[in-house]
Amino acid sequence: MDIKSNEVAVGDEDVEKALEELRQRTADWVPVERQAGEGDAVLVDYVRLNAKGKPIHRSETKDALVELDASGLLPEFRQNLLGKKTGDNANFSVTYPAEFGNEELRGKAVTFSLQVKGVRERKVRDLDDAFATEVVGMRDLAELRARVRLNLEGRRSSRRSRVRKRRSSTRSSRKTPSICPRAWCASIWKSSCSV
């Protein structure tokens, strides 16, 4: 059985990409005194309203941080929050897609009433020794880079190992004769089904 071993080396660009993803995930949302714009988040209290414009019981949410560039954010939320500032109020309707995750809201039009409690700007930290120490707990940036490279290599090695194992198992099963002759297996199957 000849299965070639693939390299697990990780390039510098892979390490830098992983470090940038880490910086983005650990970014802080800093309060700003201005209208919400692209890339911002808005801190809101909101409630769903019934057809008569009254709050629906247990639908109130406080201090929700809504990221305006989030991929899953419904367009109506984004449109109604862009340009808002602290203290603004808004009522608007949202039509949920038929495939929406929450069954109760799937395919329905819902009216929301919200109050903007603040606008937040994403603050991404510099990639330096202080970031490595304070955010990730490493001694310095060099140690963080080495750890990220090691983690990426480990993941890549595990993935390739699983692929090799799957290929090996598929190849060996093709070469291994069946333990149970077909005629005998068929007769056992028929007798067990006729009971």
N, C-alpha and C positions, 0 to 999 in steps of 0.2 A: 504494500500500500504506500504510494508515493504522494505525499501531500506537501506542497511547498510552503515554507514558512514565510509569511509576509512581514515586512519591516514594520516596526511600531514607532519609528522615530517621529518626533513632533517638531515641526519647524518653528522658527521664531515668530512667523506671522500667526500661527495657531495660538501661541502663548499670548501674544499681544491682543488678539481678538478676545480670548478668554478674560484677560485682565480688563479690557474695555467693558465687557459684559458685566464683570464684577463691579466696576465703577458705577455703571448705570443702575444696577440693582441696589446699590448701597447709597444712592444719591439722597440728599435731604430735600424736603419741600420747605422752602423758606417763605414766610409771609411777605407780601409786597402790597403797597398802597397804590394800586392802579387797576385798570380794567383787565379782565382775563383775556389772554391772547393765546396764540398757537403754542403748544408745548407746556402750557400751565396746567395747574389743577385748581379746582374750586371746592372749598369746604362748604357744604350745604346741609340744611335740615330740609327734609321733604316728606310729603304725605300724598298718597293716592286719594283722588276724590271720586265720589259716586256720581251718577247721572244728574243728581240735584245739586252737585257742587259741594257736598258735605264730605268731611274726612271719613275714609273707610277705616273701621276698627282694626287695630293692630297693623296698620300699613305705614306708620310713621317711622322715619329713620332720622337719627340725629348724628351730626358730625361725620357725614359721608364725604370722603375725599374722592372727587370725580376727576380723573385724569382726562383732559380734553383730547389727547392723542391716543387714548387706549383703543386697541383694535376692536374690542367687543362693545364699545360705547355706541348706543343707538344714535343715528344722525340727529334726531330731534333734540336730544339732550345737548349734544355738541352745539347745534345752532342756537339754542336758547341760553347757553351759558357763556358763549364767546361774547366778549364785550361787557359782561356783568362785573360789578365791583361790590365790595363789602356793603351790606345793607340793602342791596337790591332784592326785589321779590319778583317771581314770575309764575304764571300758570300756563301750562301748555299740554297738548295731547301728544301721545306717543302711540304708534301702531307697532306692536310686537310682531316679529316674523313668525310664520307658521311653525318653524322648526326651533323656536326659542326654548331654552332649557327648562324654564319654569312652566309647568303644565297649566297653572292657573292663569297665566298671562299670554300663553301661546295664541297668536293670531288675533289678539284683542286690541282695541283702541282704549287707552287709559289716559286720564287727565291727572297731571301732577301739579302740586302747588309747592313751591320751594322758596327758601330764604337763603341768600348768599351770606355766609358768615365770614368768608375770607378768600383771598386769592393767594395761591402759592406758586412759586417759581422753583423749578428743579435746579438744585445746586449740586453739581458733580464735583467731587474732590479731585485734586491733582493726584496723579500717580507718582507718589514719592515715598520716602522712608516713613513719613508720618502716617500716610494712608496704610501702609503695610503693618505698622505697629498698632495704631489706634483702631482700625476697622477690622483687621483680620488677625491681629495678635502675633504677627511674625516679627523677627528681629529687625529686618530691613527689607527694602524692595528686592534685593538680590535673592534673599531667602524666599520671598513670595513668588518670584519668577520661577525659581527652582522647584518649589512645591507645586505650582500650577503645571509646569512641564511634566513632573512626575505623575500627577493625577491624570493628565491627558494621555500620557503613555500607558498608564494602567488601564484606563477605559478602553483605549484602542486595542491593547493586548487582549483584554477580556473579550471584546467584540470579535476579534479575529479568531480567538480560541474557540468561541462558540460556533463560528462559521466553519472552522476546520473540523470540529467535532460533528457538526451536522453533515458536512460533505463526506466525512469518513463513515459515518453511520449509513448514509445513503449508498455509498459505493460498496460497503461490505454486505449490506442487505441484498444487493443485486447479485452478489456472488454466492451467497449462502443458500443452499437448497432448502426448500420448505421442510419443516419438521413433520408436518402433517400432510400425507398424500391427499390430493384433492378428492378422490373418490371416497376415501374413508371419512374425511371432514364433512363431505356432502351428506353421507349416510347418517352421521352423528347429528348434523343440523336438522335433517328431515325427521329423525326420530324424536328429537327434543321439541320440535314444533308441533308434532302430531298429538302430543299428550293432552 
